[in-house]
Amino acid sequence: MMEDTADAVVIGGGPAGLMAAEVIAKGGAKVIVCDGKPSLGRKFLMAGKSGLNLTRTGDGDFLAAYTEAAPHLSEMIGAFGPQDVMVWAQELGQPLFTGTTGRVFPQVMKASPMLRAWLARLADAGVQVRTRHLWQGWEDGALVFSTPGGPRRLHAPVSVLALGGASWPRLGSDGMWTEALSRHGVRLAPFAPSNAALRVGWSSHMEAHFGQPLKSVALAAGPYNSRGEAILSQEGLEGGGIYAVSRGVREGHALSIDLVPDLSAEAIAAKLARVKGKPSQSARLRKALGFGPVKIALVNEYMRPMPQDFLHVAHALKSVSPNVAGVSGIENAISVAGGVRWDQVDPDLMLKAIPGAFCAGEMLDWEAPTGGYLLTACFASGRWAGQAALRRLQS
Ligand SMILES: Cc1cc2nc3c(=O)[nH]c(=O)nc-3n(C[C@H](O)[C@H](O)[C@H](O)COP(=O)(O)OP(=O)(O)OC[C@H]3O[C@@H](n4cnc5c(N)ncnc54)[C@H](O)[C@@H]3O)c2cc1C
């Protein structure tokens, strides 16, 4: 079997792993990045397809987005938070812009120029890359990979695992690493879809609206709520507003849609009453509230028979409850909940069961809404694990 040595091995060439490699290489150590796929950063590139939301500014309580994982991430994000992410991206030659809600994107929106510049900078710093190296686990202290040329072993005193979650498995993060960690006694929280679409049992009347946005609505599921839009699809509902509340549905709460979030029920009822003549319900909703075809279709789908008095109609418009069958599968989710439990790593993110092996990124047990929180935590934890690995190496 082919054998090789390095000061440090980073497994997983996504944003967390590359950040760890950068920090270790800057410290003067020989670092090899291994990835099972033929190229690095595939999910990062996919994230750029719909606008690479790197981070978020102006959120007074940025950490709150990480809910129960916030205490674990707070030092890391304190050390490398939204402002640091922005400076770092700009140093990679990426002019940024901040949207109205504080979300920060590269001006080109996509990830490919940034990833190219980053990989070039890593190569200049001496980082070696081994693609098509699928990590299988440890054997006699060595990291074992299956490669097209047969099995290979790498020996290194420190390693950073940045193997991602288990959504979009075709991009490389397929969660198969859980078997190797479990074999070594590392306890894991089960994966669950996070920032996922919702499955809805539509009637055939809704087909005409698939692909259309439901705009200016407020969504809620249990304690999670969002303002924004949802896209109707054959499977159900998707889009940023839905992802933000999908955790609530996953936890068993019903989805509620407020079709007129800016008006009270009384104000809606007054507007409905002011429409003259005896128009159809749809025409009244169009005239009084400016409803378009998608909102009207939703009313027809879920508000039949329509209440008779306007105040009842108004209340119903503010809490439409679609027939949600559940959260869509993990393979299509933006991210995952679950992964390496926090009690399995020390404050340096080193696995207690495997001294010298650190974890970073989405493979750790945290979740957050979309909006730049995901990448920020991946960068911050990658940097944190890389710094700790370097310290251990140097001591
Ligand atoms: C469609 C989409 C849009 C998104 N948009 C955004 C956004 O705008 N903003 C945002 O903040 N986040 C976004 N995300 C989420 C973000 O991309 C991820 O949270 C982030 O990429 C996770 O980084 P990571 O380094 O932890 O893991 P990953 O990026 O998943 O990288 C893990 C790497 O490990 C490799 N690997 C896995 N197993 C093995 C193994 N056994 N051996 C060797 N290599 C292995 C994989 O090939 C992969 O390269 C989006 C995600 C998707 C799917």
The ligand as an SDF file (V2000), in Angstrom:
LIG
                    3D

 53 58  0  0  0  0  0  0  0  0999 V2000
  -27.9580   24.7660   -2.9960 C   0  0  0  0  0  0  0  0  0  0  0  0
  -27.1970   25.2760   -1.8020 C   0  0  0  0  0  0  0  0  0  0  0  0
  -27.0810   26.6480   -1.5890 C   0  0  0  0  0  0  0  0  0  0  0  0
  -26.3940   27.1450   -0.4620 C   0  0  0  0  0  0  0  0  0  0  0  0
  -26.2690   28.4880   -0.3150 N   0  0  0  0  0  0  0  0  0  0  0  0
  -25.6170   28.9670    0.7710 C   0  0  0  0  0  0  0  0  0  0  0  0
  -25.4370   30.3810    0.9420 C   0  0  0  0  0  0  0  0  0  0  0  0
  -25.7700   31.1890    0.0610 O   0  0  0  0  0  0  0  0  0  0  0  0
  -24.8540   30.8120    2.1050 N   0  0  0  0  0  0  0  0  0  0  0  0
  -24.4190   29.9390    3.0730 C   0  0  0  0  0  0  0  0  0  0  0  0
  -23.9380   30.4060    4.1160 O   0  0  0  0  0  0  0  0  0  0  0  0
  -24.5030   28.5930    2.8860 N   0  0  0  0  0  0  0  0  0  0  0  0
  -25.0820   28.1040    1.7760 C   0  0  0  0  0  0  0  0  0  0  0  0
  -25.1740   26.7480    1.5960 N   0  0  0  0  0  0  0  0  0  0  0  0
  -24.5860   25.8380    2.6190 C   0  0  0  0  0  0  0  0  0  0  0  0
  -23.0500   25.7500    2.4940 C   0  0  0  0  0  0  0  0  0  0  0  0
  -22.6870   25.5340    1.1540 O   0  0  0  0  0  0  0  0  0  0  0  0
  -22.5320   24.6060    3.3780 C   0  0  0  0  0  0  0  0  0  0  0  0
  -22.9830   24.8180    4.7120 O   0  0  0  0  0  0  0  0  0  0  0  0
  -21.0060   24.5320    3.3530 C   0  0  0  0  0  0  0  0  0  0  0  0
  -20.5390   24.2360    2.0500 O   0  0  0  0  0  0  0  0  0  0  0  0
  -20.4950   23.4570    4.3140 C   0  0  0  0  0  0  0  0  0  0  0  0
  -19.0980   23.5500    4.2990 O   0  0  0  0  0  0  0  0  0  0  0  0
  -18.1970   22.3490    4.8280 P   0  0  0  0  0  0  0  0  0  0  0  0
  -16.7900   22.7230    4.4720 O   0  0  0  0  0  0  0  0  0  0  0  0
  -18.5150   22.0540    6.2280 O   0  0  0  0  0  0  0  0  0  0  0  0
  -18.6620   21.0800    3.9910 O   0  0  0  0  0  0  0  0  0  0  0  0
  -18.7910   20.8450    2.4120 P   0  0  0  0  0  0  0  0  0  0  0  0
  -18.7970   22.1120    1.6680 O   0  0  0  0  0  0  0  0  0  0  0  0
  -19.9300   19.9100    2.2560 O   0  0  0  0  0  0  0  0  0  0  0  0
  -17.4320   20.0940    2.0560 O   0  0  0  0  0  0  0  0  0  0  0  0
  -17.1490   18.8040    2.5430 C   0  0  0  0  0  0  0  0  0  0  0  0
  -16.1160   18.1640    1.6380 C   0  0  0  0  0  0  0  0  0  0  0  0
  -15.7460   16.8920    2.1980 O   0  0  0  0  0  0  0  0  0  0  0  0
  -15.6110   15.9430    1.1660 C   0  0  0  0  0  0  0  0  0  0  0  0
  -15.8220   14.6190    1.7330 N   0  0  0  0  0  0  0  0  0  0  0  0
  -16.9350   14.1410    2.3470 C   0  0  0  0  0  0  0  0  0  0  0  0
  -16.7380   12.8720    2.7450 N   0  0  0  0  0  0  0  0  0  0  0  0
  -15.4660   12.5430    2.3840 C   0  0  0  0  0  0  0  0  0  0  0  0
  -14.6560   11.3700    2.5390 C   0  0  0  0  0  0  0  0  0  0  0  0
  -15.1160   10.2660    3.1570 N   0  0  0  0  0  0  0  0  0  0  0  0
  -13.3840   11.3840    2.0410 N   0  0  0  0  0  0  0  0  0  0  0  0
  -12.8980   12.5070    1.4360 C   0  0  0  0  0  0  0  0  0  0  0  0
  -13.6180   13.6300    1.2530 N   0  0  0  0  0  0  0  0  0  0  0  0
  -14.8920   13.6530    1.7360 C   0  0  0  0  0  0  0  0  0  0  0  0
  -16.6580   16.3470    0.1480 C   0  0  0  0  0  0  0  0  0  0  0  0
  -16.3310   15.8640   -1.1440 O   0  0  0  0  0  0  0  0  0  0  0  0
  -16.6160   17.8810    0.2330 C   0  0  0  0  0  0  0  0  0  0  0  0
  -15.7320   18.4390   -0.7120 O   0  0  0  0  0  0  0  0  0  0  0  0
  -25.8150   26.2420    0.4730 C   0  0  0  0  0  0  0  0  0  0  0  0
  -25.9220   24.8580    0.2550 C   0  0  0  0  0  0  0  0  0  0  0  0
  -26.5970   24.3760   -0.8740 C   0  0  0  0  0  0  0  0  0  0  0  0
  -26.6800   22.8830   -1.0930 C   0  0  0  0  0  0  0  0  0  0  0  0
  1  2  1  0
  2  3  1  0
  2 52  2  0
  3  4  2  0
  4  5  1  0
  4 50  1  0
  5  6  2  0
  6  7  1  0
  6 13  1  0
  7  8  2  0
  7  9  1  0
  9 10  1  0
 10 11  2  0
 10 12  1  0
 12 13  2  0
 13 14  1  0
 14 15  1  0
 14 50  1  0
 15 16  1  0
 16 17  1  0
 16 18  1  0
 18 19  1  0
 18 20  1  0
 20 21  1  0
 20 22  1  0
 22 23  1  0
 23 24  1  0
 24 25  2  0
 24 26  1  0
 24 27  1  0
 27 28  1  0
 28 29  2  0
 28 30  1  0
 28 31  1  0
 31 32  1  0
 32 33  1  0
 33 34  1  0
 33 48  1  0
 34 35  1  0
 35 36  1  0
 35 46  1  0
 36 37  1  0
 36 45  1  0
 37 38  2  0
 38 39  1  0
 39 40  1  0
 39 45  2  0
 40 41  1  0
 40 42  2  0
 42 43  1  0
 43 44  2  0
 44 45  1  0
 46 47  1  0
 46 48  1  0
 48 49  1  0
 50 51  2  0
 51 52  1  0
 52 53  1  0
M  END
$$$$
